[in-house]
Amino acid sequence: MTTLGTGLVRVRRWLSAHPLAFDGALAAGVLVCMVGASFAEPDPGHGRPIFGERVPGPWSVLLMVLAAAALVLRRRRPVTVLAVTGLLSAAEFLLMDPPAPVVMSAVIALFTVASSTDRPTTWRVGLLTMAVLTVTAMVVGSSPWYSQENVGVLAWTGLACAAGDAVRSRRAFVDAIRERAERAERTREEEARRRVAEERLRIARDLHDVVAHHIALVNVQAGVAAHVMDKRPDQAKEALAHVREASRSALGELRATVGLLRQSGDPEAPTEPAPGLAVLDALIDTFRNTGLSVEVARTDPDRPLPAAVDLAAYRVIQEALTNVRKHAGAGAKAEVSVVRVGATAEITVLDDGAGAGPGRPAGPGDGGGHGLLGMRERVTALGGTLTAGPRYGGGFRVHAILPVMPRADGPEVPGGTPGAGGLA
């Protein structure tokens, strides 16, 4: 059975790839049936055909050959083939007595038209064909108008219309199912690619926050150590100790971030929680160790924020202070405030430095560097707003408003942002 089924599948594929060969074989089969039926004459007594008492004339054979030959082109010119076979069938009814079954070719052509066009066209062409052939057979045929042969012409043409329309409907249904399946597959692939891209952006943003902060601190402390190495070695040792501490913290956060790329079954995947305002004091100390004066004001420190909001607030403060350290100039002071107002948390970072400088936007609408862009993306993904720009009289201001309640369009993601946009 397996070999037979495989052979049938191969034959079907070959015929689908060579439709003209299939139509040629069909035309030959129809010609054989028409010639065979032209030798048969029904017996009025018991209803079974009798062979040997009827022989088709040469003109009947010619009409049958022409009608069968026209079926070879039924896929390319279905309406034309139907018109040709219909005219040949009408000519057979009109000229030959008794007529040969040339109408069989018209039935096949009508089926082809019905299966390859729309339903209104099928009904119009089908009714016209049935009317012409049936009326011709009844009016000019050799049999009485009420004979079963004339009724058979009506029945077979009607059956061809119905069968062709059913085949066309089934093809349309199968094509629709296939198209929906392909569209669903494309949607799944696009969704997977979108999630991968969003996860890459989130990891890139976290890496930027970690590297920019710690490398800035390392750069400052290394500069201090190099400046006082000869005259004040104790202060140089203290600066190098801060460099080592900042490097250790950077490596730890990098290890935690890169660990997200591991498989869930990896035994070395880190399990430390994402940083948040609970470790804000340690973050502030790293900046104070570089000589930056930072004052912190917090309300309700014992009321923890949701994980995504907590991480976003921490990263905003980290990036803003890093920019102060890099661009505000020597002797700058910074102020950090974390205030909960109703259903929002407001994060504000101020400095009294030199104002706009390299890497800092000249106004709230400017794009700035990757740090400001990352802060804006992180806050916007949570449904909040972020403004950053120079202060009147000098300095710079970063102000973020974060909703405390998670967004309804996606679940809260620890260490990330919620919803579809949270991985941006």
VEXDREN-2710 file (C-alpha; in Angstrom, 1 decimal):
% VEXDREN-2710
k/r/px/py/pz
1/MET/0.0/0.0/0.0
2/THR/2.9/2.3/0.8
3/THR/4.5/1.8/-2.6
4/LEU/1.2/2.3/-4.4
5/GLY/0.4/5.5/-2.5
6/THR/3.9/6.8/-3.2
7/GLY/3.4/6.1/-6.9
8/LEU/0.0/7.8/-7.0
9/VAL/1.5/10.9/-5.3
10/ARG/4.3/11.0/-7.9
11/VAL/1.8/10.7/-10.7
12/ARG/-0.3/13.4/-9.3
13/ARG/2.6/15.8/-8.9
14/TRP/3.8/15.1/-12.4
15/LEU/0.3/15.8/-13.8
16/SER/0.1/19.0/-11.8
17/ALA/3.4/20.1/-13.2
18/HIS/2.3/19.1/-16.8
19/PRO/-1.4/20.2/-17.1
20/LEU/-1.3/20.1/-20.9
21/ALA/-0.4/16.4/-20.8
22/PHE/-3.3/15.7/-18.4
23/ASP/-5.7/17.6/-20.7
24/GLY/-4.5/15.7/-23.7
25/ALA/-5.1/12.4/-21.9
26/LEU/-8.6/13.6/-20.9
27/ALA/-9.4/14.6/-24.5
28/ALA/-8.3/11.2/-25.7
29/GLY/-10.5/9.5/-23.1
30/VAL/-13.5/11.7/-24.0
31/LEU/-13.0/10.8/-27.6
32/VAL/-13.0/7.1/-26.9
33/CYS/-16.2/7.5/-24.9
34/MET/-17.9/9.5/-27.6
35/VAL/-16.9/7.0/-30.3
36/GLY/-17.9/4.1/-28.2
37/ALA/-21.3/5.6/-27.4
38/SER/-21.9/6.5/-31.1
39/PHE/-22.1/2.7/-31.8
40/ALA/-24.7/2.1/-29.1
41/GLU/-28.4/2.4/-29.6
42/PRO/-30.8/2.2/-26.6
43/ASP/-33.3/-0.6/-26.7
44/PRO/-36.8/0.7/-25.8
45/GLY/-37.8/-2.8/-24.5
46/HIS/-35.4/-3.3/-21.6
47/GLY/-33.4/-0.1/-21.5
48/ARG/-30.0/-1.6/-22.1
49/PRO/-27.9/-0.3/-25.1
50/ILE/-27.6/-2.5/-28.2
51/PHE/-24.3/-2.5/-30.2
52/GLY/-23.9/-3.3/-33.8
53/GLU/-27.0/-1.7/-35.2
54/ARG/-25.6/1.8/-35.4
55/VAL/-22.5/3.1/-37.2
56/PRO/-21.4/6.8/-37.0
57/GLY/-20.9/8.6/-40.2
58/PRO/-17.6/10.3/-41.2
59/TRP/-19.0/13.8/-40.4
60/SER/-19.9/12.6/-37.0
61/VAL/-16.5/11.2/-36.4
62/LEU/-15.0/14.5/-37.6
63/LEU/-17.1/16.5/-35.2
64/MET/-16.2/14.2/-32.3
65/VAL/-12.5/14.5/-33.2
66/LEU/-12.7/18.3/-33.4
67/ALA/-14.6/18.6/-30.1
68/ALA/-12.1/16.3/-28.3
69/ALA/-9.2/18.3/-29.7
70/ALA/-10.6/21.5/-28.4
71/LEU/-10.6/20.1/-24.9
72/VAL/-6.8/20.1/-24.9
73/LEU/-6.9/23.9/-24.5
74/ARG/-9.7/23.9/-21.9
75/ARG/-7.5/25.5/-19.2
76/ARG/-6.0/28.2/-21.3
77/ARG/-9.2/29.3/-23.1
78/PRO/-12.2/27.8/-21.1
79/VAL/-14.9/30.1/-22.5
80/THR/-13.6/29.7/-26.1
81/VAL/-13.5/25.9/-25.8
82/LEU/-17.0/25.9/-24.4
83/ALA/-18.3/28.0/-27.3
84/VAL/-16.5/25.7/-29.8
85/THR/-17.8/22.4/-28.3
86/GLY/-21.3/23.9/-27.9
87/LEU/-21.4/24.9/-31.6
88/LEU/-20.1/21.4/-32.6
89/SER/-22.8/19.8/-30.4
90/ALA/-25.5/21.9/-31.9
91/ALA/-24.3/21.1/-35.4
92/GLU/-24.4/17.4/-34.6
93/PHE/-28.0/17.7/-33.4
94/LEU/-28.9/19.7/-36.6
95/LEU/-27.1/17.7/-39.3
96/MET/-26.7/14.1/-38.1
97/ASP/-29.4/11.5/-37.7
98/PRO/-29.0/9.9/-35.3
99/PRO/-26.7/12.3/-33.6
100/ALA/-23.4/11.3/-32.0
101/PRO/-22.7/12.2/-28.3
102/VAL/-20.6/15.2/-29.1
103/VAL/-22.4/17.0/-26.2
104/MET/-20.1/15.1/-23.8
105/SER/-17.2/17.5/-24.8
106/ALA/-19.5/20.5/-24.1
107/VAL/-20.3/19.1/-20.6
108/ILE/-16.5/18.8/-19.8
109/ALA/-15.9/22.3/-21.1
110/LEU/-18.8/23.7/-19.1
111/PHE/-17.4/22.0/-15.9
112/THR/-14.0/23.7/-16.6
113/VAL/-15.6/27.1/-17.0
114/ALA/-17.6/26.7/-13.7
115/SER/-14.5/25.5/-11.8
116/SER/-12.3/28.4/-13.0
117/THR/-14.6/31.5/-12.8
118/ASP/-16.9/33.1/-10.2
119/ARG/-20.4/32.0/-9.3
120/PRO/-22.3/34.7/-11.2
121/THR/-20.4/33.9/-14.4
122/THR/-21.0/30.2/-13.9
123/TRP/-24.8/30.7/-13.6
124/ARG/-25.0/33.0/-16.6
125/VAL/-22.8/30.8/-18.9
126/GLY/-24.4/27.6/-17.5
127/LEU/-28.0/28.7/-18.1
128/LEU/-27.1/29.9/-21.6
129/THR/-25.4/26.6/-22.5
130/MET/-28.2/24.5/-21.0
131/ALA/-30.9/26.5/-22.9
132/VAL/-29.1/26.5/-26.3
133/LEU/-28.2/22.8/-26.3
134/THR/-31.5/21.6/-24.8
135/VAL/-33.7/23.7/-27.1
136/THR/-31.6/22.7/-30.1
137/ALA/-31.9/19.0/-29.2
138/MET/-35.7/19.3/-28.7
139/VAL/-36.4/21.4/-31.8
140/VAL/-34.0/20.1/-34.5
141/GLY/-33.0/16.7/-33.1
142/SER/-34.2/13.4/-34.6
143/SER/-35.8/12.3/-31.3
144/PRO/-39.1/13.6/-30.0
145/TRP/-38.8/16.7/-27.8
146/TYR/-39.8/14.7/-24.7
147/SER/-37.3/11.9/-25.2
148/GLN/-34.9/10.9/-22.4
149/GLU/-31.9/11.9/-24.6
150/ASN/-33.0/15.5/-24.6
151/VAL/-33.8/15.5/-20.9
152/GLY/-30.3/14.0/-20.4
153/VAL/-28.7/17.0/-22.1
154/LEU/-30.4/19.3/-19.6
155/ALA/-29.4/17.1/-16.7
156/TRP/-25.8/16.7/-17.7
157/THR/-25.2/20.4/-18.4
158/GLY/-26.8/21.3/-15.1
159/LEU/-24.7/18.7/-13.2
160/ALA/-21.5/20.1/-14.9
161/CYS/-22.4/23.6/-13.6
162/ALA/-23.0/22.4/-10.0
163/ALA/-19.9/20.1/-9.9
164/GLY/-17.7/22.9/-11.3
165/ASP/-19.0/25.4/-8.8
166/ALA/-18.4/22.9/-5.9
167/VAL/-14.8/22.3/-7.0
168/ARG/-14.2/26.1/-7.3
169/SER/-15.6/26.6/-3.8
170/ARG/-13.5/23.9/-2.3
171/ARG/-10.4/25.2/-3.9
172/ALA/-11.1/28.7/-2.6
173/PHE/-11.7/27.3/0.9
174/VAL/-8.5/25.3/0.9
175/ASP/-6.5/28.3/-0.4
176/ALA/-8.0/30.5/2.3
177/ILE/-7.0/28.0/5.0
178/ARG/-3.5/27.7/3.6
179/GLU/-3.2/31.5/3.4
180/ARG/-4.3/31.9/7.0
181/ALA/-1.9/29.3/8.1
182/GLU/1.0/31.0/6.2
183/ARG/0.0/34.4/7.7
184/ALA/-0.1/32.9/11.2
185/GLU/3.3/31.4/10.7
186/ARG/4.7/34.7/9.4
187/THR/3.1/36.5/12.4
188/ARG/4.7/34.1/14.8
189/GLU/8.1/34.5/13.1
190/GLU/7.7/38.3/13.2
191/GLU/6.7/38.2/16.8
192/ALA/9.7/36.1/17.7
193/ARG/12.1/38.4/15.8
194/ARG/10.5/41.4/17.5
195/ARG/11.0/39.9/20.9
196/VAL/14.6/39.1/20.1
197/ALA/15.2/42.6/18.9
198/GLU/13.6/44.1/22.0
199/GLU/15.6/41.9/24.3
200/ARG/18.8/42.9/22.5
201/LEU/17.9/46.6/23.0
202/ARG/17.2/46.0/26.7
203/ILE/20.5/44.2/27.3
204/ALA/22.4/46.8/25.3
205/ARG/20.8/49.6/27.4
206/ASP/21.7/47.8/30.7
207/LEU/25.2/47.3/29.5
208/HIS/25.5/50.9/28.6
209/ASP/24.3/52.0/32.0
210/VAL/26.7/49.7/33.8
211/VAL/29.7/50.4/31.6
212/ALA/29.2/54.2/31.4
213/HIS/28.8/54.6/35.1
214/HIS/31.7/52.5/36.3
215/ILE/34.1/53.4/33.5
216/ALA/33.5/57.1/34.2
217/LEU/34.3/56.5/37.9
218/VAL/37.4/54.4/37.0
219/ASN/38.6/57.2/34.7
220/VAL/38.2/59.9/37.3
221/GLN/39.9/57.9/40.1
222/ALA/42.7/56.8/37.8
223/GLY/43.3/60.5/36.9
224/VAL/43.4/61.4/40.5
225/ALA/45.9/58.6/41.3
226/ALA/48.1/59.7/38.4
227/HIS/48.1/63.3/39.6
228/VAL/49.0/62.7/43.2
229/MET/51.1/59.5/42.8
230/ASP/54.4/61.3/43.5
231/LYS/53.4/63.9/46.1
232/ARG/50.6/62.2/48.0
233/PRO/51.0/58.4/47.7
234/ASP/48.4/57.7/50.4
235/GLN/45.7/59.5/48.4
236/ALA/46.8/57.7/45.3
237/LYS/46.4/54.4/47.1
238/GLU/42.9/55.4/48.1
239/ALA/42.0/56.4/44.6
240/LEU/43.4/53.1/43.3
241/ALA/41.3/51.3/45.9
242/HIS/38.2/53.0/44.5
243/VAL/39.2/52.0/41.0
244/ARG/39.5/48.4/42.1
245/GLU/36.1/48.6/43.9
246/ALA/34.4/50.2/40.8
247/SER/36.0/47.6/38.6
248/ARG/34.7/44.8/40.8
249/SER/31.2/46.3/40.8
250/ALA/31.3/46.7/37.0
251/LEU/32.4/43.1/36.5
252/GLY/29.7/41.9/38.9
253/GLU/26.9/43.8/37.0
254/LEU/28.3/42.7/33.6
255/ARG/28.3/39.1/34.8
256/ALA/24.7/39.4/35.9
257/THR/23.6/41.1/32.6
258/VAL/25.5/38.7/30.4
259/GLY/24.1/35.8/32.4
260/LEU/20.7/36.6/31.0
261/LEU/22.0/35.2/27.7
262/ARG/22.6/31.8/29.2
263/GLN/20.2/28.9/29.0
264/SER/18.0/28.5/32.0
265/GLY/19.6/25.2/32.9
266/ASP/23.1/26.6/33.2
267/PRO/24.4/26.1/36.7
268/GLU/26.4/29.3/36.7
269/ALA/23.6/31.6/35.8
270/PRO/23.5/34.4/38.3
271/THR/20.5/34.7/40.7
272/GLU/21.2/38.1/42.2
273/PRO/18.3/40.6/42.0
274/ALA/18.4/43.5/39.7
275/PRO/19.7/46.7/41.3
276/GLY/17.2/49.2/42.6
277/LEU/16.6/52.0/45.1
278/ALA/17.4/49.7/48.0
279/VAL/21.1/50.0/47.0
280/LEU/20.9/53.7/46.2
281/ASP/23.2/54.7/49.1
282/ALA/25.9/52.4/47.7
283/LEU/25.5/54.0/44.3
284/ILE/25.8/57.5/45.8
285/ASP/28.9/56.5/47.7
286/THR/30.7/55.5/44.5
287/PHE/30.2/59.1/43.2
288/ARG/31.1/60.7/46.5
289/ASN/34.4/58.7/46.4
290/THR/35.3/60.5/43.1
291/GLY/34.8/63.9/44.8
292/LEU/31.3/64.7/43.5
293/SER/29.1/66.2/46.2
294/VAL/25.7/64.5/46.1
295/GLU/22.7/65.2/48.4
296/VAL/19.8/62.8/48.5
297/ALA/16.2/63.4/49.6
298/ARG/13.7/60.6/49.7
299/THR/10.2/60.1/50.8
300/ASP/8.7/56.8/51.9
301/PRO/11.9/54.8/51.6
302/ASP/10.3/51.9/53.3
303/ARG/7.6/51.5/50.5
304/PRO/9.3/49.6/47.7
305/LEU/8.4/50.3/44.1
306/PRO/7.5/47.6/41.6
307/ALA/10.5/45.9/40.3
308/ALA/10.5/47.4/36.8
309/VAL/9.9/50.9/38.2
310/ASP/12.5/50.4/40.9
311/LEU/15.1/49.4/38.3
312/ALA/14.2/52.3/36.0
313/ALA/14.5/54.8/38.8
314/TYR/17.9/53.4/39.8
315/ARG/19.2/53.6/36.2
316/VAL/17.9/57.1/35.7
317/ILE/19.8/58.3/38.8
318/GLN/22.9/56.3/37.8
319/GLU/23.0/57.7/34.3
320/ALA/22.2/61.3/35.3
321/LEU/25.0/61.3/38.0
322/THR/27.4/59.8/35.5
323/ASN/26.7/62.7/33.1
324/VAL/27.2/65.1/36.0
325/ARG/30.5/63.5/36.7
326/LYS/31.6/63.6/33.1
327/HIS/30.2/66.9/31.9
328/ALA/29.4/69.3/34.8
329/GLY/33.0/70.2/35.5
330/ALA/35.1/70.3/38.6
331/GLY/33.5/71.4/41.9
332/ALA/29.9/70.6/40.7
333/LYS/27.3/69.6/43.2
334/ALA/24.3/67.3/42.5
335/GLU/21.0/66.8/44.2
336/VAL/18.9/63.7/43.9
337/SER/15.3/63.5/45.0
338/VAL/12.9/60.5/45.0
339/VAL/9.3/61.5/45.8
340/ARG/6.1/59.5/45.6
341/VAL/3.2/61.6/44.5
342/GLY/-0.1/59.6/44.4
343/ALA/0.3/56.9/41.8
344/THR/3.6/58.1/40.4
345/ALA/7.2/58.3/41.5
346/GLU/9.2/61.4/40.6
347/ILE/12.9/61.2/40.1
348/THR/14.9/64.5/39.9
349/VAL/18.6/65.0/39.5
350/LEU/20.0/68.5/39.5
351/ASP/23.5/69.9/39.3
352/ASP/25.0/73.4/39.3
353/GLY/27.8/72.6/36.8
354/ALA/28.7/74.4/33.6
355/GLY/25.4/73.5/32.0
356/ALA/25.3/72.1/28.4
357/GLY/28.5/70.6/27.3
358/PRO/29.8/67.8/25.1
359/GLY/27.4/64.9/25.2
360/ARG/24.7/66.9/26.9
361/PRO/21.6/68.3/25.0
362/ALA/21.2/72.0/24.7
363/GLY/17.5/71.6/25.5
364/PRO/14.8/69.2/26.5
365/GLY/13.9/68.4/22.9
366/ASP/17.4/67.5/21.8
367/GLY/18.4/63.9/21.5
368/GLY/21.6/63.8/23.5
369/GLY/23.8/60.8/23.7
370/HIS/22.9/57.1/24.2
371/GLY/22.6/57.6/27.9
372/LEU/19.7/60.2/27.7
373/LEU/18.1/58.2/24.9
374/GLY/18.3/55.0/27.0
375/MET/16.8/56.8/30.0
376/ARG/13.9/58.2/27.8
377/GLU/13.2/54.8/26.3
378/ARG/13.2/53.1/29.7
379/VAL/10.8/55.7/31.2
380/THR/8.6/55.8/28.2
381/ALA/8.3/52.0/28.1
382/LEU/6.8/52.2/31.6
383/GLY/4.2/54.8/30.5
384/GLY/6.1/57.7/32.2
385/THR/7.8/60.9/31.0
386/LEU/11.3/62.2/31.1
387/THR/12.6/65.7/30.6
388/ALA/16.2/66.7/30.5
389/GLY/17.8/70.1/29.8
390/PRO/19.8/73.0/31.2
391/ARG/18.6/74.9/34.2
392/TYR/18.1/78.7/34.3
393/GLY/21.2/80.2/35.8
394/GLY/23.5/77.2/35.0
395/GLY/23.5/73.5/35.6
396/PHE/21.4/70.7/34.3
397/ARG/18.1/69.0/35.3
398/VAL/16.8/65.5/34.7
399/HIS/13.2/64.8/35.8
400/ALA/11.4/61.5/35.4
401/ILE/7.8/60.7/36.3
402/LEU/7.2/57.0/36.6
403/PRO/3.8/55.3/37.2
404/VAL/3.9/53.2/40.3
405/MET/1.1/50.8/39.1
406/PRO/2.2/48.4/36.3
407/ARG/0.8/49.0/32.8
408/ALA/-2.3/47.0/31.7
409/ASP/-0.8/46.1/28.3
410/GLY/1.8/43.7/29.7
411/PRO/3.0/41.9/32.8
412/GLU/5.7/43.3/35.0
413/VAL/9.1/42.0/34.1
414/PRO/11.6/41.9/36.9
415/GLY/14.9/43.5/35.8
416/GLY/13.3/44.9/32.6
417/THR/10.2/46.7/31.6
418/PRO/6.7/45.5/31.1
419/GLY/4.7/44.8/28.1
420/ALA/5.7/44.7/24.5
421/GLY/7.6/48.0/24.7
422/GLY/9.4/47.1/27.9
423/LEU/12.2/45.3/26.1
424/ALA/12.9/48.2/23.8
END
